[in-house]
Structures are given as structure tokens and as C-alpha cells.
């Protein structure tokens, strides 16, 4: 049966590979599904050929190019999902910051948040369709172009991680502790900023799902930097509100909620809390022991991860060996394989392909003997 995503009656082809959705929901899978953070990106020669010299944010605003870049790794690898090519920093732009440079080319924002008064100049209720409509258009186009081959991910940055970028202007150079200091020095303004961003993230995720995203991930790339106290007090309530309100709004609009993943890098101290925060899947970075994470997360949540991205620079035999060990430790059920962070830009695509194929091979072998 074709799927409808909104009152606008977007109709898409039936899904041919639902492994990742079943794994996220805790249903049995014949093999472990795998996708890779940043799988659409600059390590692929075809990405460089398609993007050319086009600026990064300009690329994000080009739905046809975004569609092409998103599908490239699906054509090259046997991945079990596509993830829309975009960036977490588009939300700060939607609420009122302005671009100075593309990521990696210098300070991203011309007007970072430095004082409480800077929060007051943000737009707490932006028209997200007007500001980020190019994302939703790209998702619908990509979903149609995939023709049901694999599910399509949408995503957003977590509020605290966005705050860090907005205050420290990360690509501008090291500004250690400035964002965390803002949280404790200006707690009222910090909570207001987090609330603005949480609202924007919720709306952005809902609109991506309405456009055709079948699963979504929230990236808290700097979550671990907060430590247990600030994370529990300032960030965890935001993450919980995101998971609950996204699902609530979808139900209110007569739409089926989709699986949601939370990935909080370095937040080892919060695995148990994250497993009980309303998400279907908890993503792990490479520094977590799979068996320990299983004990902390409990039986009712799926885990995702967590191969060290630098392992893609090992020999193919070493990659196979490490992959087999990882799958054995996680087990083949309630598990989605990934790297512990994004694929690195100098990664050999053939080595990544070995990792992806090995996930399928070894998990099928384990299931066959279970």
C-alpha cells in the first residue's frame, strides 16, 4: 500500500526495505541494519563531482542537488537508509542569526550570541516553512526518487549543541567554556534560548516527517561536554520535550509517529536517562562498551553505533575483525549499526563498504546459528 504523509496527500512508493524501522521499534530483524552518519558527503568522489565549487549552505538550499547527494551512498553501498543532506546549523539561521562563512571556512555566524540581550533579538516563532522550506522540498523529492528502496532520515541538532555553536561560533577557533559559562552566568537567558531552539527543533522535525521523512535523529554532538549536572538540568528536559511533542503533534494531525533516535556524543553518564526520555533508539559514540550500554539502557530501547570512525583507516581484514566483534557484543536484535560519529572526510569509500557489508554478513551468520 502506498503511504500518505500529510493532508496534502503526498503519495510515495511502498517501502522495500524496512529493516531499520523494525529494528528501531524492537521488532525482529533477519540481519542488522546499517547506515552511517555523514554517509552523504565529501569522502565520496561523486559528491565532489556533483557539488563542485558550490558553497555549502547554497548546496543545502538546492533541493535537486540535495536529492542527488543524499542518494549517492545508497547507490554505492548496501546501506539500509538514506539521510537527507543538510546541516544542524540551519535552525540558528531560521531563528535569526546570519551567515558569515560556510562551516569549516571561518566563523559561521556574523552575529553570535554573547550577552542576554542577544537572545532578545532572535525570532522565537519563525515561519519554518518560509525559512527552511528548501529542506522539506528536498525531502519530498528524495523520497519520491528513492522509490521505496530504503527509508529516509530527517534530523536536527539538539538545543544545547546549537547553543554551543551560536555562542562559541565553533569554526572561529577555540572558545572553551564560553557556552557552558553562559548557562550558569545567565540562566534566565539561557533557558529562554534553549526554549526557542527546542520549539524550532520540534517544528522542524514534524515538518520533515510531513514532507516524507520516515525516521529522525536528534544530534547532540556536544552533549557530553555539559557533564551530569548541567545536562540533567538544562538539556535533558529539552530532549524529552522534543520526543514527546513531536509524537503528540503528529498524532494530532492524524499522522503516524515515526521512530526517533537521540545521539548524545560523550554523554556516557546519561545513557539510562536517555533510554527513558521518549526516544526509540539511543545512539552511542565509540567510547562506550556495548555490553555496558545494554545494561544501562535496558531491554525496551534499541541501541545504535558505535564503531570508531578511525577504524575505516585500518586494513580491510582488521575492519572485518572489529566489525564481527562489535556485532557479537551488541547482538543482532534491537540494534542498528553505525559509526560512533560521522565518517571522516579522508575515508576510503571501499573501506567503508567493507564495514557495511560485514555488518550484514556477520549478523546474518549469527542469526542463522541462533
C-alpha positions in Angstrom: 0.0 0.0 0.0 1.3 3.5 -0.9 2.0 5.7 2.1 0.5 9.2 2.6 2.4 11.7 4.7 0.2 14.7 5.1 -3.1 16.4 4.4 -1.6 17.4 1.1 -1.8 13.7 0.2 1.8 13.1 -0.7 1.9 9.6 -2.0 5.1 7.6 -2.1 6.1 4.1 -3.4 5.8 1.2 -0.9 8.9 0.6 1.2 11.0 -2.3 0.0 13.5 -2.4 3.0 12.1 -1.7 6.4 14.9 -3.3 8.4 15.9 -0.1 10.2 12.3 0.8 11.1 11.7 -2.7 12.5 15.0 -2.5 14.5 14.0 0.9 15.9 10.6 -0.4 17.0 12.2 -3.5 18.6 10.8 -6.0 16.1 12.9 -9.0 14.9 15.2 -8.4 12.0 16.9 -11.1 9.8 20.1 -9.0 9.8 21.4 -5.9 11.5 20.5 -2.7 9.6 23.3 -0.2 9.0 23.6 3.4 7.9 26.4 5.9 8.6 26.4 9.4 9.9 27.6 11.8 7.2 27.3 9.0 4.7 26.4 11.6 2.1 29.5 13.8 2.0 32.9 14.9 0.9 34.7 11.5 1.3 32.8 10.3 -1.9 34.3 11.3 -5.2 30.9 11.6 -6.7 29.9 14.1 -4.0 32.8 16.3 -5.0 31.9 16.0 -8.7 28.3 16.8 -8.2 28.8 19.7 -5.7 31.7 21.3 -7.5 32.6 24.7 -6.1 29.1 25.5 -4.8 29.1 26.9 -1.3 27.9 24.6 1.5 24.8 26.5 2.6 23.9 27.2 -1.1 24.1 23.4 -1.7 21.7 22.8 1.2 19.2 25.2 -0.4 19.2 23.4 -3.7 16.6 20.5 -3.5 17.7 18.8 -6.7 21.3 18.7 -5.7 20.4 17.7 -2.1 18.4 14.8 -3.6 21.4 13.7 -5.7 23.9 13.9 -2.8 21.5 12.1 -0.4 21.1 9.1 -2.8 24.7 8.8 -3.8 25.7 6.5 -0.9 22.5 4.4 -1.4 23.7 3.7 -4.9 27.2 2.9 -3.9 26.7 0.9 -0.7 24.1 -1.6 0.7 23.0 0.9 3.4 19.6 0.4 4.9 18.6 4.0 5.0 19.3 7.4 3.4 19.7 10.6 5.4 18.8 13.9 3.9 21.8 16.1 3.1 21.5 19.1 5.3 23.1 20.7 8.4 22.1 21.3 12.0 23.1 25.0 11.7 20.1 25.9 9.6 18.0 26.2 12.7 20.1 29.1 14.2 19.6 30.8 10.8 15.9 30.2 10.9 15.6 31.9 14.3 17.6 35.0 13.2 21.4 34.6 13.1 23.1 35.5 9.9 25.8 33.6 7.9 29.3 34.8 7.8 31.0 31.7 6.4 30.3 28.1 5.4 31.2 25.6 8.2 34.9 25.0 8.2 35.7 28.2 6.4 35.8 30.5 9.4 33.2 31.9 11.9 29.8 30.6 10.7 27.7 33.4 12.2 28.2 37.1 11.8 26.3 37.8 15.0 26.9 35.1 17.6 25.1 35.2 21.0 27.4 36.9 23.5 25.0 38.5 26.0 21.5 38.0 27.2 20.3 40.9 25.1 21.4 39.0 22.0 18.8 36.3 22.8 16.1 39.0 22.7 16.8 39.8 19.0 16.0 36.2 18.0 12.7 35.3 16.5 11.0 32.9 18.9 8.3 31.9 16.4 9.8 31.8 12.9 7.8 30.7 9.9 9.7 27.4 9.5 8.2 26.7 6.1 9.3 30.1 4.8 12.8 29.8 6.4 13.5 26.1 5.7 11.1 25.1 3.0 14.0 24.0 0.8 14.7 21.2 3.3 11.1 19.9 3.1 11.0 20.2 -0.7 14.2 18.2 -0.8 12.9 15.5 1.4 9.7 15.0 -0.7 11.8 15.0 -3.9 14.3 12.5 -2.4 11.6 10.2 -1.0 9.9 10.1 -4.4 13.3 9.5 -6.2 14.2 6.7 -3.8 11.1 4.8 -4.9 10.8 3.0 -1.7 14.3 1.4 -1.8 15.2 2.4 1.8 13.7 4.7 4.4 14.7 8.3 4.5 16.1 10.0 7.6 15.4 13.6 8.7 17.4 15.2 11.5 18.0 18.2 13.7 20.6 19.4 16.1 19.8 19.2 19.8 19.2 22.6 21.6 22.4 22.6 23.7 24.6 21.7 20.7 23.0 24.5 18.7 23.6 26.9 21.7 27.3 26.0 21.7 27.6 26.8 18.0 25.6 30.0 18.4 27.7 31.3 21.3 31.2 29.9 20.6 30.9 30.2 16.8 32.9 27.0 16.8 34.6 27.3 13.5 36.0 30.7 14.6 38.6 28.9 16.8 38.6 27.7 20.4 36.4 29.5 22.8 36.4 26.8 25.5 33.7 27.0 28.2 32.0 30.1 26.9 28.7 28.4 26.2 28.7 26.5 29.4 29.5 29.6 31.3 26.6 31.3 29.6 24.3 28.7 31.0 25.3 29.3 34.6 26.1 33.1 34.4 22.8 34.0 32.6 20.5 31.1 33.5 17.3 33.0 32.6 18.5 34.0 29.1 20.0 30.5 28.6 16.7 28.8 29.4 14.9 31.3 27.0 17.4 30.4 24.3 17.0 26.7 24.8 13.2 27.1 24.7 13.4 29.0 21.4 15.6 26.3 19.9 13.5 23.4 21.3 10.4 24.9 19.8 12.2 25.3 16.4 13.6 21.7 16.5 10.1 20.3 17.3 8.6 22.1 14.3 11.5 21.3 12.0 11.2 17.6 12.8 7.4 17.5 12.4 7.7 19.3 9.0 10.4 16.9 7.8 8.2 13.9 8.7 5.2 15.5 7.0 7.4 16.0 3.9 8.3 12.3 3.9 11.0 11.5 6.5 10.3 8.0 7.9 12.7 8.2 10.8 14.5 11.1 12.5 17.6 11.7 14.6 18.5 14.4 17.1 22.2 15.1 17.1 23.6 16.3 20.5 27.2 16.4 19.3 28.4 18.3 22.3 26.1 16.7 24.9 28.9 15.2 26.9 30.6 18.5 27.5 27.8 19.5 29.9 28.5 16.9 32.4 25.8 15.2 34.5 24.6 18.3 36.4 24.1 20.7 33.6 22.9 18.0 31.2 20.2 16.9 33.5 19.1 20.4 34.5 19.3 22.2 31.2 19.4 19.8 28.2 17.6 16.6 29.2 14.2 18.4 29.7 14.6 19.9 26.2 15.3 16.5 24.7 12.3 14.9 26.5 10.1 17.7 25.3 11.2 17.2 21.7 10.4 13.5 21.7 7.1 13.8 23.4 5.8 16.9 21.5 6.9 15.6 18.0 4.9 12.4 18.6 2.0 14.4 20.1 1.8 16.8 17.2 1.9 14.0 14.6 -1.0 12.2 16.3 -3.0 15.5 16.5 -2.5 15.8 12.7 -3.6 12.2 12.2 -0.1 11.1 11.2 1.7 8.0 12.3 4.6 8.8 14.7 8.0 7.7 13.2 10.9 6.2 15.2 13.1 8.8 16.8 16.9 8.5 17.7 18.8 10.5 20.2 22.6 10.7 19.8 24.4 12.5 22.6 28.1 12.2 22.0 30.3 11.6 25.1 27.2 11.6 27.4 28.1 8.3 28.9 26.7 9.4 32.2 23.2 9.8 30.7 22.6 6.6 28.8 20.0 5.4 31.3 18.2 8.8 31.3 18.3 9.0 27.5 16.8 5.5 27.3 13.9 6.7 29.3 13.4 10.1 27.5 10.9 9.0 24.9 13.2 8.0 22.0 13.0 4.7 20.4 16.8 4.5 19.8 19.9 5.7 21.8 23.0 6.3 19.6 26.4 5.6 21.2 29.8 7.0 20.4 32.8 4.7 20.0 34.0 5.1 23.7 31.0 3.1 25.1 31.2 -0.6 25.8 28.2 -2.2 24.1 27.5 -4.6 26.9 27.7 -1.8 29.5 25.4 0.3 27.4 22.9 -2.5 27.1 22.7 -2.9 30.9 22.2 0.8 31.3 19.6 1.3 28.6 17.5 -1.7 29.5 15.5 -4.0 27.2 13.0 -1.6 25.8 15.2 0.6 23.7 17.2 0.0 20.6 20.9 0.9 20.5 22.8 2.4 17.6 26.5 2.6 16.9 29.4 2.5 17.5 32.5 1.7 15.5 35.3 4.2 15.9 35.4 6.2 12.6 39.2 6.0 12.5 38.9 2.2 12.1 38.0 2.9 8.5 41.7 3.6 8.0 42.7 0.1 9.2 43.2 -2.7 6.7 40.1 -4.4 5.3 40.8 -7.5 7.4 41.1 -5.5 10.6 37.8 -3.8 9.8 36.1 -7.1 9.3 37.5 -8.4 12.6 36.5 -5.3 14.5 33.0 -5.4 13.0 32.4 -9.0 13.9 33.4 -8.3 17.5 31.1 -5.3 17.6 28.1 -7.2 16.3 28.8 -10.1 18.7 28.8 -7.6 21.7 25.7 -5.7 20.7 23.7 -8.7 19.5 21.6 -8.8 16.3 18.3 -7.6 17.7 17.3 -4.1 18.9 20.4 -2.9 17.2 21.2 -0.5 14.4 24.9 -0.4 13.3 26.6 2.9 12.6 29.9 4.6 13.3 30.4 6.3 16.7 30.4 9.6 14.9 30.4 10.9 11.3 32.5 9.3 8.6 35.8 11.2 8.3 36.5 13.2 5.1 39.6 11.2 4.1 37.9 7.8 4.5 38.4 5.4 1.6 34.9 4.5 0.4 35.9 1.0 -0.3 36.9 0.5 3.4 33.5 1.9 4.5 31.9 -0.6 2.1 33.7 -3.4 3.8 32.3 -2.3 7.1 28.8 -2.1 5.8 28.9 -5.4 4.1 30.5 -7.1 7.1 27.6 -5.9 9.3 25.1 -7.7 7.1 27.3 -10.8 6.7 28.2 -11.4 10.3 24.7 -10.6 11.7 23.1 -13.0 9.2 25.6 -15.7 10.3 24.8 -15.1 13.9 21.1 -15.2 13.3 21.5 -18.4 11.3 23.0 -20.2 14.3 20.8 -18.7 17.0 
